Amino acid sequence: MIPVLPLYLRERDFGYTLVTVIVAAAGVGALLANLPIGTALGRRSERTVMVAAVIVVAGSTLGLALGGPVPVLGLLRIASGAGMAGWLLARQTWVARRLEPRIRGRALAVFGGVARVAMLIGPLVGGVMADRFGFQVTFLAAGLISALGLIPLLTAADLDVPQSERPRADALGVLTVARRHLRVLLKTGSAQVLTVTVRRGRLVLIPLLGAALGLTPSRVGVLIAIGMATDLALTPVAGWLMDSYGRLVAIVPAFTLLGIGLLIVPFTSTFGGLVGASLVMGFGNGLGSGTMLTLSTDVAPAGATGQFLGALGVMKDSGRIFGPLLVGALGDLVGLNASAVALGLLSLLAAVVFARLIGETLSPATTPHTSSRRFRSGPSR
């Protein structure tokens, strides 16, 4: 879907702003859904929430195959974003409830790596299918493939955290939890808004740059996959760094490199140049695999993990709206190169914010390697 949806909308002669409004509608859905999903995770099993989420994502993606006017496309994307928010929050809550901090970085880096496998294969398949069979068939295939995610969710025997093992505080409401942990929530959320803005903006920027160069959907898919291959290769390194040396040792270099890759874009005007910029971005993004999930679970209160992550999701998922809209608005006003520069500067700013304002969230007691110059302690749980 990463290359296919923006290219489909451009084929319908939509301007950059309208293209990114429709793409960003998924962020609106995520933002609206986070609070009720957080509440649901305090009362329902993670499996139940994930199953419902996958059904919503698959159904809304299948709906795109029917086409329709802009409002219909927007509503489908809102539903898809809500479903993705449920999927992400439920699995993150599962990790926070099941796994100790000393192995959490590697576990969530694996989750990030699995997603990157899909983001490596998906754009290649989507681009080829769009070239050969058209956009509607590609949307249909994407929806059906999403529905296959129900199989492991429904058949896994040990997925649920037993109700008897859950803290009683898990019955608290999201707003109550947010008020009790407001300071940590605001600090962590404001930093993650920057990272989500950059990452989501990048995912819509690359296909639009490819379209501006006249590349076919399949070649745009290849362009995205090349960056994702580099991204995927760094995933194991990210998890090892986070658990061995601390979260910031992965986070700060990751967003610095991602920013540099975006700042290279204005100096490229060929397919090869875009490949080079994508490789640098992929290197940085791969080094950041699972970092935001890990940091969020580090600071989440043990007795109300799902509710806290739901409240945090409201803040950080606003970046899913800002990122694409920033790309579209600047693209229409002054060109896509300006969009790349803006995202690059935000990425560098994110690295500074995490290093100077958030600090390290992994306790030194659980870190096997220490150095003479450690980052200062971050927010406590």
C-alpha positions as CSV (number, residue, x, y, z in Angstrom):
1,M,0.0,0.0,0.0
2,I,2.9,2.4,0.6
3,P,3.6,3.1,-3.1
4,V,0.2,2.1,-4.4
5,L,-2.2,4.4,-2.6
6,P,-0.3,7.8,-3.3
7,L,0.2,6.8,-7.0
8,Y,-3.4,5.8,-7.3
9,L,-4.5,9.2,-6.0
10,R,-2.1,11.0,-8.3
11,E,-3.5,9.1,-11.3
12,R,-6.8,10.6,-10.4
13,D,-5.2,14.0,-10.8
14,F,-5.3,14.9,-7.2
15,G,-2.9,17.5,-6.0
16,Y,-0.2,16.8,-3.4
17,T,-2.3,18.3,-0.7
18,L,-5.4,16.2,-1.4
19,V,-3.3,13.1,-1.8
20,T,-1.7,13.6,1.6
21,V,-5.0,14.5,3.2
22,I,-6.4,11.1,2.2
23,V,-3.3,9.3,3.3
24,A,-3.3,11.3,6.6
25,A,-6.9,10.3,7.3
26,A,-5.5,7.1,8.7
27,G,-3.8,9.2,11.4
28,V,-7.1,10.8,12.3
29,G,-8.6,7.3,12.8
30,A,-5.7,6.3,15.0
31,L,-6.0,9.5,17.0
32,L,-9.7,9.0,17.6
33,A,-9.4,5.4,18.4
34,N,-6.5,5.4,20.9
35,L,-8.5,6.4,24.0
36,P,-11.3,3.8,23.6
37,I,-8.7,1.1,22.6
38,G,-6.7,1.9,25.8
39,T,-9.9,1.5,27.8
40,A,-10.7,-1.7,26.1
41,L,-7.3,-3.1,26.9
42,G,-8.0,-2.6,30.5
43,R,-11.1,-4.8,30.3
44,R,-10.5,-7.2,27.3
45,S,-7.7,-9.5,26.3
46,E,-5.1,-8.4,23.8
47,R,-6.2,-11.2,21.5
48,T,-9.7,-9.8,21.3
49,V,-8.5,-6.3,20.5
50,M,-6.1,-7.6,17.9
51,V,-8.7,-9.7,16.1
52,A,-11.1,-6.8,16.0
53,A,-8.3,-4.6,14.7
54,V,-7.3,-6.9,11.9
55,I,-10.9,-7.3,10.7
56,V,-11.3,-3.5,10.5
57,V,-8.0,-3.1,8.6
58,A,-8.8,-5.8,6.1
59,G,-12.4,-4.6,5.6
60,S,-11.4,-0.9,5.0
61,T,-8.6,-1.9,2.6
62,L,-11.0,-4.1,0.6
63,G,-13.3,-1.1,0.4
64,L,-10.7,0.9,-1.5
65,A,-11.0,-1.6,-4.3
66,L,-14.5,-0.2,-4.9
67,G,-13.2,3.3,-5.4
68,G,-15.5,6.2,-4.7
69,P,-15.5,9.9,-4.1
70,V,-13.0,11.6,-1.8
71,P,-15.2,11.5,1.4
72,V,-15.6,7.7,1.0
73,L,-11.9,7.2,0.5
74,G,-11.3,9.4,3.6
75,L,-13.7,7.4,5.8
76,L,-12.1,4.1,4.7
77,R,-8.6,5.5,5.6
78,I,-10.0,6.7,9.0
79,A,-11.2,3.1,9.7
80,S,-7.9,1.6,8.6
81,G,-6.0,3.9,10.9
82,A,-8.3,3.0,13.8
83,G,-7.7,-0.7,13.1
84,M,-3.9,-0.2,12.9
85,A,-3.9,1.7,16.2
86,G,-5.7,-1.2,17.9
87,W,-3.2,-3.7,16.5
88,L,-0.2,-1.7,17.6
89,L,-1.5,-0.9,21.1
90,A,-2.6,-4.5,21.8
91,R,0.7,-6.1,20.9
92,Q,2.7,-3.4,22.7
93,T,0.6,-3.9,25.8
94,W,1.2,-7.7,25.5
95,V,4.9,-7.2,25.5
96,A,4.8,-4.7,28.5
97,R,2.7,-7.2,30.5
98,R,4.8,-10.3,29.6
99,L,8.4,-9.3,29.2
100,E,11.0,-7.9,31.5
101,P,12.8,-4.6,30.6
102,R,16.2,-6.3,30.1
103,I,14.9,-8.2,27.0
104,R,12.2,-5.7,25.9
105,G,14.4,-3.8,23.5
106,R,15.2,-7.0,21.5
107,A,11.6,-8.2,21.6
108,L,10.2,-4.9,20.2
109,A,13.0,-4.7,17.7
110,V,11.8,-8.1,16.4
111,F,8.3,-6.7,16.1
112,G,9.8,-3.7,14.2
113,G,11.8,-6.1,12.1
114,V,8.8,-8.3,11.2
115,A,7.0,-5.1,10.1
116,R,10.0,-4.2,8.0
117,V,10.0,-7.6,6.2
118,A,6.4,-6.7,5.2
119,M,7.5,-3.3,4.1
120,L,10.3,-4.8,2.0
121,I,8.1,-7.3,0.2
122,G,4.8,-5.4,0.1
123,P,6.0,-2.4,-2.0
124,L,7.6,-4.8,-4.5
125,V,4.4,-6.9,-4.8
126,G,2.1,-3.9,-4.8
127,G,4.1,-2.0,-7.5
128,V,4.2,-5.0,-9.8
129,M,0.5,-5.8,-9.3
130,A,-0.5,-2.2,-9.9
131,D,1.5,-2.2,-13.2
132,R,0.0,-5.5,-14.4
133,F,-3.5,-5.7,-13.0
134,G,-4.4,-2.2,-11.9
135,F,-5.0,-0.5,-8.6
136,Q,-8.3,-2.0,-7.7
137,V,-7.0,-5.6,-7.9
138,T,-4.0,-4.5,-5.8
139,F,-6.3,-3.1,-3.1
140,L,-8.3,-6.3,-3.2
141,A,-5.1,-8.4,-2.7
142,A,-3.9,-6.2,0.1
143,G,-7.2,-6.6,2.0
144,L,-7.2,-10.3,1.6
145,I,-3.6,-10.6,2.8
146,S,-4.5,-8.5,5.8
147,A,-7.3,-10.9,6.7
148,L,-4.8,-13.8,6.8
149,G,-3.5,-12.2,10.0
150,L,-6.5,-13.6,11.7
151,I,-5.1,-17.1,11.4
152,P,-2.3,-16.9,14.0
153,L,-4.3,-14.7,16.3
154,L,-7.2,-17.2,16.5
155,T,-5.0,-20.3,16.7
156,A,-2.2,-19.3,19.1
157,A,-2.6,-21.2,22.4
158,D,-0.6,-19.0,24.7
159,L,-1.4,-15.5,23.5
160,D,-3.5,-14.2,26.3
161,V,-2.2,-12.9,29.6
162,P,-4.2,-14.7,32.3
163,Q,-6.7,-12.4,34.0
164,S,-5.4,-13.5,37.4
165,E,-1.9,-12.1,36.5
166,R,-3.2,-8.7,35.6
167,P,-2.8,-5.8,38.1
168,R,-6.1,-4.7,39.6
169,A,-5.3,-1.1,38.5
170,D,-5.9,-2.2,34.9
171,A,-9.5,-1.4,35.4
172,L,-8.7,2.3,35.6
173,G,-10.0,4.6,32.9
174,V,-7.6,6.2,30.4
175,L,-8.3,9.7,31.5
176,T,-7.6,8.8,35.1
177,V,-4.3,7.2,34.2
178,A,-3.4,10.2,32.0
179,R,-4.0,12.6,34.8
180,R,-1.9,10.6,37.2
181,H,1.1,10.4,34.8
182,L,0.6,13.7,33.0
183,R,4.2,14.9,33.2
184,V,5.7,11.7,31.8
185,L,3.0,11.5,29.2
186,L,3.6,15.1,27.9
187,K,7.4,14.7,27.7
188,T,7.3,11.3,26.0
189,G,4.4,12.2,23.7
190,S,5.8,15.5,22.5
191,A,9.1,13.8,21.5
192,Q,7.4,11.0,19.7
193,V,5.2,13.4,17.7
194,L,8.4,14.5,16.0
195,T,9.5,10.9,15.2
196,V,6.1,9.8,13.9
197,T,5.8,13.0,11.8
198,V,9.1,12.3,10.1
199,R,8.5,8.6,9.6
200,R,5.0,9.0,8.2
201,G,6.1,11.9,6.0
202,R,8.9,9.9,4.6
203,L,6.6,7.0,3.6
204,V,4.5,9.4,1.4
205,L,7.4,11.5,0.2
206,I,9.3,8.7,-1.5
207,P,6.4,7.5,-3.7
208,L,5.6,11.1,-4.7
209,L,9.2,11.8,-5.6
210,G,9.2,8.7,-7.7
211,A,6.1,9.8,-9.5
212,A,7.6,13.2,-10.1
213,L,10.5,11.5,-11.8
214,G,8.0,9.6,-14.0
215,L,8.8,6.2,-12.4
216,T,6.3,3.3,-12.8
217,P,4.6,1.8,-9.7
218,S,6.9,-1.2,-9.9
219,R,10.0,1.0,-10.0
220,V,8.7,3.0,-7.1
221,G,8.2,-0.2,-5.3
222,V,11.8,-1.2,-6.0
223,L,13.0,2.2,-4.7
224,I,11.1,1.7,-1.4
225,A,12.2,-1.9,-1.0
226,I,15.9,-0.9,-1.4
227,G,15.6,1.5,1.5
228,M,13.6,-1.1,3.5
229,A,16.3,-3.8,2.9
230,T,18.9,-1.6,4.6
231,D,16.3,-0.8,7.3
232,L,15.7,-4.5,8.0
233,A,19.5,-5.3,8.2
234,L,19.9,-2.9,11.1
235,T,17.0,-4.3,13.1
236,P,19.0,-6.8,15.2
237,V,21.6,-4.2,15.9
238,A,18.9,-1.8,17.3
239,G,17.6,-4.4,19.8
240,W,21.0,-5.4,21.0
241,L,22.1,-1.8,21.4
242,M,19.0,-0.9,23.4
243,D,19.3,-3.8,25.8
244,S,23.1,-3.7,26.1
245,Y,23.9,0.0,26.2
246,G,20.6,1.9,26.7
247,R,17.8,3.2,24.5
248,L,19.4,6.4,23.5
249,V,22.5,4.7,22.0
250,A,20.1,3.6,19.3
251,I,17.6,6.5,19.2
252,V,20.0,9.4,18.8
253,P,22.1,8.0,15.9
254,A,18.9,6.6,14.2
255,F,17.1,9.9,13.9
256,T,20.3,11.8,13.1
257,L,21.0,9.5,10.1
258,L,17.3,9.6,9.0
259,G,17.5,13.4,9.0
260,I,20.7,13.4,7.0
261,G,19.1,11.1,4.4
262,L,16.2,13.4,4.0
263,L,18.4,16.4,3.7
264,I,20.3,14.6,0.8
265,V,17.1,14.5,-1.3
266,P,17.2,18.0,-2.7
267,F,20.6,17.2,-4.2
268,T,19.2,14.2,-6.2
269,S,17.4,14.3,-9.5
270,T,17.7,10.7,-10.7
271,F,16.6,7.2,-9.7
272,G,20.1,6.4,-8.5
273,G,20.3,9.5,-6.4
274,L,17.0,8.7,-4.7
275,V,18.3,5.2,-4.1
276,G,21.3,6.6,-2.3
277,A,19.2,8.9,-0.1
278,S,16.8,6.0,0.6
279,L,19.7,3.8,1.7
280,V,20.9,6.5,4.3
281,M,17.3,6.9,5.5
282,G,16.9,3.1,5.7
283,F,20.1,2.8,7.7
284,G,18.8,5.4,10.2
285,N,15.3,4.1,10.4
286,G,16.6,0.5,10.9
287,L,18.8,1.6,13.8
288,G,15.6,3.0,15.3
289,S,13.7,-0.3,14.9
290,G,11.4,-0.8,18.0
291,T,12.9,2.2,19.8
292,M,9.7,4.2,20.2
293,L,7.7,1.0,21.3
294,T,10.5,0.2,23.8
295,L,10.7,3.6,25.3
296,S,7.0,3.9,25.6
297,T,6.7,0.6,27.5
298,D,9.7,1.6,29.7
299,V,7.8,4.6,31.0
300,A,4.3,3.1,31.1
301,P,3.0,2.4,34.6
302,A,2.9,-1.3,35.4
303,G,-0.7,-1.3,36.7
304,A,-2.2,0.6,33.7
305,T,-0.1,-0.1,30.7
306,G,-2.8,-0.3,28.1
307,Q,-4.5,2.9,29.3
308,F,-1.2,4.8,29.4
309,L,-0.2,3.6,25.9
310,G,-3.6,4.6,24.6
311,A,-3.3,8.1,26.0
312,L,0.3,8.4,24.6
313,G,-1.0,7.2,21.2
314,V,-3.4,10.2,21.0
315,M,-0.3,12.4,21.1
316,K,2.1,10.6,19.0
317,D,-0.4,9.6,16.3
318,S,-1.0,13.2,15.6
319,G,2.3,12.8,13.8
320,R,0.6,10.5,11.3
321,I,-1.5,13.5,10.3
322,F,1.2,16.1,10.4
323,G,3.8,14.2,8.4
324,P,1.8,13.5,5.2
325,L,0.1,17.0,5.4
326,L,3.5,18.7,5.8
327,V,4.7,16.9,2.7
328,G,1.6,17.7,0.6
329,A,1.3,21.4,1.7
330,L,5.0,22.2,1.1
331,G,5.0,20.1,-2.1
332,D,2.2,22.2,-3.6
333,L,3.6,25.5,-2.4
334,V,7.3,25.2,-3.1
335,G,8.1,21.7,-4.2
336,L,8.8,18.2,-2.7
337,N,12.4,19.1,-2.0
338,A,11.2,21.6,0.6
339,S,9.2,18.8,2.1
340,A,12.3,16.7,2.4
341,V,14.3,19.5,4.1
342,A,11.5,20.1,6.6
343,L,11.3,16.4,7.5
344,G,15.1,16.2,7.8
345,L,15.3,19.1,10.2
346,L,12.5,17.7,12.3
347,S,14.4,14.4,12.5
348,L,17.5,16.1,13.7
349,L,15.4,18.0,16.2
350,A,13.9,14.7,17.5
351,A,17.4,13.4,18.1
352,V,18.3,16.5,20.2
353,V,15.0,16.3,22.2
354,F,15.5,12.7,23.1
355,A,19.1,13.3,24.2
356,R,18.6,16.5,26.1
357,L,15.0,16.4,27.4
358,I,13.9,12.7,27.6
359,G,17.1,11.0,28.6
360,E,17.8,7.3,29.2
361,T,14.8,5.2,30.2
362,L,16.5,1.9,30.8
363,S,17.7,1.4,34.5
364,P,21.5,1.0,34.8
365,A,20.8,-2.0,37.0
366,T,19.4,-3.9,33.9
367,T,22.0,-2.7,31.5
368,P,24.9,-5.2,31.1
369,H,27.3,-2.6,29.7
370,T,27.9,0.8,31.2
371,S,30.1,3.7,30.1
372,S,31.7,6.6,31.9
373,R,29.4,9.0,30.0
374,R,25.8,7.9,30.4
375,F,22.8,9.9,29.4
376,R,21.0,11.3,32.4
377,S,18.0,9.4,33.7
378,G,14.7,9.8,31.9
379,P,11.2,9.7,33.4
380,S,10.6,7.0,35.9
381,R,7.8,4.5,35.9
